[in-house]
Amino acid sequence: MAARLAEHDTEIFIDGPSYHAVLSQIHRVGRPRSYFEIGAFTGDTLALSSCKTVAVDPVKRVLTQVERGHPDLTFHELTSDDYFARRTPTADLGRRIDLAFLDGMHEFDFLLRDFINTERFCHPGSIVALHDCLPRDAYMTRLWKDWEVQKPTNYPNHWTGDVWKMVVVLRRHRPDLDIRCLDAPPTGLTVCRGLDPANTVLADNYDRIVAEWRDVILDDYGVDKLFAVAAVESGEAWMRTVTPFHRAPLRALGARIQPRRRLLRLLRWAGLRAA
């Protein structure tokens, strides 16, 4: 089972491969040609990449060893908003994004903007991975303004902020996306495929979405309801579906062509039957 509810409270346990292991599999098997990361922290996930890489973080921490071992890494010491205002991933990477990992500011409106801005530079075969969207209890979701608030928790050192809202919003507003919420400890990994750079639904409705969700807290929404909407699945099983990114455009094209072929066959069959 990908996730299971504790017997005596609303805490949910997730116990699949770690998010680091899932990302490692994507890099190893998918062999992305371009990698974009927001929220580099100390560079643990950056170290997985061996292709042309762009990292964005307003604070440059201990990245010396990662940079020395990665000549194709460019680090931008900027907030993600400042980065997108001044630069573009396609210009810095020399191509559209194959793989993106968004792990920046742990606040919903920030991550929503990061997703909107990142998708514009993806292609249909890209993967965008979102971290920390599956908090295991409500205490993890406190924001900076509530940092001193104390609640009962089994995870006092974990913090996800309110980016869990992304799961619900993407499910509701972007049903066209292939969204998989994986049981990747400690706080889940949400992988999105079928990206559409031309889709403006989230951008067009950004202010309304943020206003709608601004005061919603997980205590009221419910951890169990979140995990039901997320439809959490096995990260181990999903990892077996990863294929090289260079095949992704053909795979995406085939997915679009096949339904049309089936429709044409059906029309031909119907015509013959009518005759």
Secondary structure, 3 states (H helix, E strand, C coil): CCEEECCCCCCEEECCCCHHHHHHHHHHHHCCCEEEEECCCCCCCHHHCCCEEEEECCCCCCCHHHHHCCCCEEEECCCHHHHHHHCCHHHHHCCCEEEEEECCCCCHHHHHHHHHHHHCCEEEEEEEEEECCCCCCHHHHCCHHHCCCCCCCCCCCCCCCCCCHHHHHHHHHCCCCEEEEECCCCCCEEEEECCCCCCCHHHHCHHHHHHHHCCCCHHHHCHHHHHHHHCCECHHHHHCCCCCHHHHHHHHHHHHHHHHHHHHHHHHHHHHHHC
